[in-house]
Amino acid sequence: MDLNQFFHERRPKWQRLSTLLDRVDAATLAGLTPAEADELFALYRLASSDLNLIQTRTGNPTLLSFLEQLVGRAYANLAPPQRTSFFRSWWRIVRHDFPATMRAQARPLALATAAMLTGVLFGFITTLVRPDAAEVFLSPEHLVQSPRQRVAELESMELEGQTRIDSASKHTLFTTFLFTHNIRVTILCFALGLTFGIGTVGLLFFNGAMLGSLAALYLTDGVFVFFVAWVGPHGSIELPCIVVGGTAGLMLARAQLRRDRGSTLSQIRAARPALVTMLIGTATLLVIAGAIEGGFSQINEPRLPYGFKIGVAAALFAALLAYFFLLPVRRRKRGSESDLAVPV
């Protein structure tokens, strides 16, 4: 099989199929004339046949990936939607699609993680060297009392049987506030990807710097164990969620910066299923983090040992890592989802 000849003969038809799919993305199938709809279906069948041929005859990885994405995109527009319940769809996303998507986006995930960790290190070292630098990273509410004074006050309240969240209604309101705040930060990390990723990296870095600066204050005041026990339980889920939002933002940045996979708009359209999956999965995790922060994280010694809280935090983080990277998942059948654009 002459691969070059085959490619040059078929390339115009693949490009035509991609052009028709762009129009379907913009105006659904109703935007095509009957003749164009017939042409779309015929080109889809041809591309599917070409894909099978490439798989059996050459196995060329570049061309194989190209055709898989093109056929998958066409299938997603032509296949009749399956009727399913909301819960079943949500469960499928959370149980399988979300971790599978995170594994497929290893590079932007690693970059987002590095941006936040660099911020943590910068904020921590800067505040250790110059404690007054905390004013740059932290809001005034964190600087009204010294960490030691705040810990003493909270532990005194525990001794007296008092807590800041002392009723179910307050817990619900506080949890809802935390969830909405965290989802806003996560979505902002995602949306700032449209600044070619600069805003996303900057926000991840600054959030990390805030955490690092706060940690340095508690360390120098001799109450670092309290800090870990306070932030750890909810932070073990909440902080990775912000990183996931940053990962989605960097996916948008990649679509703007790469030119070998089609236009920016076509790449974003192709990445849409993966981005929606990440948003739904992250929102689910943030509900859990908000519930933990609104309740468990607010309980201190002597009512709840800090060692126990730190152990819970470590277990939650280990469980999250296992969920993302070790849990067996079923990937969607080819054509039902694609996270890359077609390079024509």
Backbone hydrogen bonds, N-H to C=O, Kabsch-Sander energy under -0.5 kcal/mol:
donor,donor_aa,acceptor,acceptor_aa,energy
3,L,1,M,-1.1
6,F,2,D,-2.5
7,F,3,L,-2.7
8,H,4,N,-2.4
9,E,5,Q,-2.1
10,R,6,F,-2.2
11,R,7,F,-2.5
13,K,10,R,-0.8
14,W,10,R,-2.1
15,Q,11,R,-2.7
16,R,12,P,-2.1
17,L,13,K,-2.3
18,S,14,W,-2.4
19,T,15,Q,-2.4
20,L,16,R,-2.4
21,L,17,L,-2.1
22,D,18,S,-2.0
23,R,19,T,-1.6
24,V,20,L,-2.0
25,D,21,L,-2.6
26,A,22,D,-1.6
27,A,23,R,-2.3
28,T,24,V,-2.7
31,G,28,T,-2.0
32,L,29,L,-1.8
37,A,33,T,-2.6
38,D,34,P,-2.2
39,E,35,A,-2.1
40,L,36,E,-2.7
41,F,37,A,-2.1
42,A,38,D,-2.3
43,L,39,E,-2.8
44,Y,40,L,-2.2
45,R,41,F,-2.2
46,L,42,A,-2.1
47,A,43,L,-2.8
48,S,44,Y,-2.3
49,S,45,R,-2.2
50,D,46,L,-2.6
51,L,47,A,-2.3
52,N,48,S,-2.1
53,L,49,S,-2.1
54,I,50,D,-2.7
55,Q,51,L,-2.3
56,T,52,N,-1.7
57,R,53,L,-2.6
58,T,54,I,-1.5
59,G,54,I,-3.1
64,L,60,N,-2.7
65,S,61,P,-2.3
66,F,62,T,-2.2
67,L,63,L,-2.5
68,E,64,L,-2.3
69,Q,65,S,-2.1
70,L,66,F,-1.9
71,V,67,L,-3.0
72,G,68,E,-2.3
73,R,69,Q,-2.2
74,A,70,L,-2.0
75,Y,71,V,-2.8
76,A,72,G,-2.1
77,N,73,R,-1.0
77,N,74,A,-0.5
78,L,74,A,-1.9
79,A,75,Y,-3.0
89,S,85,S,-2.3
90,W,86,F,-2.9
91,W,87,F,-2.9
92,R,88,R,-2.2
93,I,89,S,-2.0
94,V,90,W,-2.7
95,R,91,W,-3.1
96,H,92,R,-2.0
97,D,92,R,-2.0
98,F,93,I,-3.5
100,A,96,H,-2.0
101,T,97,D,-2.6
102,M,98,F,-2.2
103,R,99,P,-2.0
104,A,100,A,-1.7
105,Q,101,T,-1.1
106,A,103,R,-0.8
109,L,105,Q,-1.9
110,A,106,A,-2.4
111,L,107,R,-2.3
112,A,108,P,-2.5
113,T,109,L,-2.4
114,A,110,A,-2.4
115,A,111,L,-2.2
116,M,112,A,-2.0
117,L,113,T,-2.7
118,T,114,A,-2.4
119,G,115,A,-1.7
120,V,116,M,-2.3
121,L,117,L,-2.5
122,F,118,T,-2.4
123,G,119,G,-3.0
124,F,120,V,-2.4
125,I,121,L,-2.5
126,T,122,F,-2.5
127,T,123,G,-1.9
128,L,124,F,-1.9
129,V,125,I,-2.3
130,R,126,T,-2.9
133,A,130,R,-2.4
134,A,131,P,-1.7
135,E,132,D,-1.4
136,V,133,A,-1.6
137,F,133,A,-0.9
138,L,134,A,-2.9
142,H,139,S,-1.8
143,L,140,P,-1.8
144,V,140,P,-0.7
150,R,146,S,-2.3
151,V,147,P,-2.5
152,A,148,R,-2.3
153,E,149,Q,-2.2
154,L,150,R,-2.4
155,E,151,V,-2.7
156,S,152,A,-2.0
157,M,153,E,-2.0
158,E,154,L,-1.9
159,L,155,E,-2.0
160,E,156,S,-1.6
161,G,158,E,-1.4
162,Q,157,M,-3.4
166,D,164,R,-0.7
171,H,167,S,-2.3
172,T,168,A,-2.3
173,L,169,S,-2.5
174,F,170,K,-2.8
175,T,171,H,-2.6
176,T,172,T,-2.4
177,F,173,L,-2.2
178,L,174,F,-2.5
179,F,175,T,-2.5
180,T,176,T,-2.5
181,H,177,F,-2.4
182,N,178,L,-2.7
183,I,179,F,-2.5
184,R,180,T,-1.7
185,V,181,H,-2.0
186,T,182,N,-2.4
187,I,183,I,-2.7
188,L,184,R,-2.4
189,C,185,V,-2.2
190,F,186,T,-1.7
191,A,187,I,-3.2
192,L,188,L,-2.4
193,G,190,F,-1.7
194,L,191,A,-2.0
195,T,192,L,-1.8
196,F,193,G,-0.8
197,G,192,L,-0.6
197,G,193,G,-0.7
198,I,195,T,-1.4
199,G,192,L,-0.6
200,T,192,L,-0.7
201,V,197,G,-2.6
202,G,198,I,-2.4
203,L,199,G,-2.6
204,L,200,T,-2.4
205,F,201,V,-2.5
206,F,202,G,-2.6
207,N,203,L,-2.5
208,G,204,L,-2.2
209,A,205,F,-2.5
210,M,206,F,-2.3
211,L,207,N,-1.8
212,G,208,G,-2.8
213,S,209,A,-2.6
214,L,210,M,-2.3
215,A,211,L,-2.4
216,A,212,G,-2.0
217,L,213,S,-1.9
218,Y,214,L,-2.0
219,L,215,A,-2.2
220,T,216,A,-2.6
221,D,217,L,-1.3
222,G,219,L,-1.5
223,V,218,Y,-2.5
227,F,223,V,-1.6
228,V,224,F,-2.4
229,A,225,V,-2.4
230,W,226,F,-2.3
231,V,227,F,-2.9
232,G,228,V,-2.4
235,G,231,V,-2.9
236,S,232,G,-2.2
237,I,234,H,-1.4
238,E,234,H,-3.2
239,L,235,G,-1.7
241,C,237,I,-1.5
242,I,238,E,-1.6
243,V,239,L,-1.9
244,V,240,P,-2.2
245,G,241,C,-2.2
246,G,242,I,-2.1
247,T,243,V,-2.3
248,A,244,V,-2.3
249,G,245,G,-2.0
250,L,246,G,-2.3
251,M,247,T,-1.5
252,L,248,A,-1.6
253,A,249,G,-2.1
254,R,250,L,-2.3
255,A,251,M,-1.7
256,Q,252,L,-1.4
257,L,253,A,-1.9
258,R,254,R,-2.4
261,R,262,G,-0.5
262,G,259,R,-0.6
267,Q,263,S,-2.1
268,I,264,T,-2.5
269,R,265,L,-2.5
270,A,266,S,-2.1
271,A,267,Q,-2.0
272,R,268,I,-0.8
272,R,269,R,-0.8
275,L,271,A,-2.4
276,V,272,R,-2.7
277,T,273,P,-2.3
278,M,274,A,-2.2
279,L,275,L,-2.1
280,I,276,V,-2.6
281,G,277,T,-2.6
282,T,278,M,-2.5
283,A,279,L,-2.4
284,T,280,I,-1.9
285,L,281,G,-2.0
286,L,282,T,-2.4
287,V,283,A,-1.5
288,I,284,T,-1.4
289,A,285,L,-2.6
290,G,286,L,-2.6
291,A,287,V,-2.0
292,I,288,I,-2.1
293,E,289,A,-2.8
294,G,290,G,-2.5
295,G,291,A,-0.8
295,G,292,I,-0.6
297,S,292,I,-2.7
298,Q,295,G,-1.2
299,I,296,F,-1.6
303,R,300,N,-1.1
304,L,300,N,-1.3
309,K,305,P,-1.7
310,I,306,Y,-2.5
311,G,307,G,-2.1
312,V,308,F,-2.3
313,A,309,K,-2.3
314,A,310,I,-2.5
315,A,311,G,-2.3
316,L,312,V,-2.6
317,F,313,A,-2.3
318,A,314,A,-2.4
319,A,315,A,-2.4
320,L,316,L,-2.2
321,L,317,F,-2.3
322,A,318,A,-2.3
323,Y,319,A,-2.2
324,F,320,L,-2.4
325,F,321,L,-2.6
326,L,322,A,-2.2
327,L,322,A,-2.4
331,R,329,V,-0.6
335,G,337,E,-0.6
336,S,333,K,-2.3
344,V,342,V,-1.8
